[in-house]
């Protein structure tokens, strides 16, 4: 009998999987908070993104992108399933922009879009996956 409980506990779905899965357009700040893995087309793993509540703007996001120890601040918003993040190399000016959409059916755990370096006409496709 005890063995059954152990197996059931080990096979239980994670806490986030037990919550209702929001539609992409319903994903908001609460679902965005936490650690994300960033991948860029042609480069693979591009860093780890930590998103938190913005200290000044309610409903907005702030955090850091960490690329092998090179940490850069980011800030942005999620609205109607669309993510906008601005990245800064010096903490003052925008050096890159992340524009993406929550993947429908991902329960707010995957975002796909384009990462563009400031001043460049074209960007690279990116995927963010919640860790």
C-alpha atoms as one frame of an Amber mdcrd trajectory, in Angstrom:
protein
   0.000   0.000   0.000   2.784   2.432   0.876   4.499   1.721  -2.420   1.392
   2.881  -4.332   1.443   6.273  -2.557   5.119   6.744  -3.390   4.519   5.932
  -7.061   1.509   8.268  -7.161   3.543  11.079  -5.599   6.398  10.594  -8.070
   4.033  10.513 -11.034   1.988  13.521  -9.938   1.963  16.453 -12.342   3.902
  19.568 -11.320   1.905  22.301  -9.560   1.767  24.519 -12.675   0.250  21.670
 -14.707  -2.653  21.403 -12.262  -3.645  25.037 -12.771  -6.033  25.938 -15.594
  -4.208  26.560 -18.857  -4.792  30.163 -19.972  -5.309  31.034 -23.611  -2.348
  32.895 -25.115  -4.249  36.199 -24.972  -4.900  35.703 -21.233  -1.236  35.373
 -20.235  -0.217  38.257 -18.012   2.509  39.378 -15.680   1.888  36.574 -13.155
   2.598  33.829 -15.715   5.735  35.599 -16.953   7.505  35.821 -13.601  10.413
  33.456 -13.125  13.254  31.873 -15.045  13.179  31.391 -18.827  15.592  29.726
 -21.249  16.297  31.859 -24.325  17.282  30.328 -27.666  18.216  32.289 -30.790
  17.960  30.917 -34.309  21.324  29.655 -35.451  22.909  30.037 -32.009  20.943
  27.648 -29.817  21.067  28.544 -26.122  21.348  32.326 -25.905  21.029  32.792
 -22.180  18.789  32.678 -19.175  16.146  35.325 -18.625  14.896  36.122 -15.123
  11.681  38.162 -15.069  10.223  39.871 -11.997   7.558  42.460 -11.254   8.694
  45.927 -12.276   9.497  48.004  -9.180   7.900  51.184 -10.572   5.301  50.226
 -13.193   2.525  47.944 -11.943   1.790  45.126 -14.370   5.126  45.528 -16.157
   8.200  43.291 -16.083  11.865  43.831 -15.354  14.807  41.524 -14.953  18.065
  40.375 -16.491  19.291  38.297 -19.381  22.392  36.303 -18.451  24.646  35.167
 -21.295  27.508  33.217 -19.733  28.008  35.836 -17.009  27.275  38.886 -19.194
  24.186  40.270 -17.459  22.008  42.908 -19.092  18.850  44.531 -17.743  15.536
  44.042 -19.518  12.135  45.676 -19.054   8.832  45.296 -20.808   5.203  44.280
 -20.901   2.915  41.399 -21.805  -0.506  42.304 -23.176  -3.031  40.193 -25.100
  -0.417  37.452 -25.454   2.184  39.794 -26.972   5.534  40.302 -25.228   7.707
  43.379 -25.648  11.067  43.450 -23.863  13.783  46.049 -24.193  17.349  44.979
 -23.435  20.154  47.368 -22.506  23.913  46.855 -22.773  24.720  49.874 -20.596
  21.611  50.196 -18.409  20.632  53.469 -20.098  19.958  52.926 -23.782  18.054
  50.185 -25.604  20.481  47.808 -27.313  18.005  45.133 -28.455  14.280  44.430
 -28.547  12.416  41.165 -28.001   8.986  41.079 -29.706   7.090  37.836 -29.353
   3.790  36.036 -28.948   2.741  33.408 -26.452   2.362  30.051 -28.201  -1.278
  28.928 -28.002  -1.625  25.730 -25.985   1.659  26.268 -24.124  -0.128  27.510
 -20.969   2.037  30.635 -21.142   5.267  28.616 -20.976   6.580  29.256 -24.511
   6.998  32.481 -26.460   8.254  32.840 -30.034   9.255  36.003 -31.813  12.098
  38.156 -33.091  15.127  39.554 -31.247  16.529  42.623 -32.982  19.712  44.530
 -32.178  19.091  48.290 -32.134  19.895  49.812 -35.514  19.615  46.574 -37.482
  16.839  46.086 -40.011  16.350  42.367 -39.449  16.469  40.229 -36.352  16.813
  36.620 -35.316  13.985  34.288 -34.378  13.882  33.426 -30.693  12.125  30.957
 -28.430  11.641  31.511 -24.695  10.713  28.500 -22.570   9.749  28.752 -18.923
  12.014  26.721 -16.644
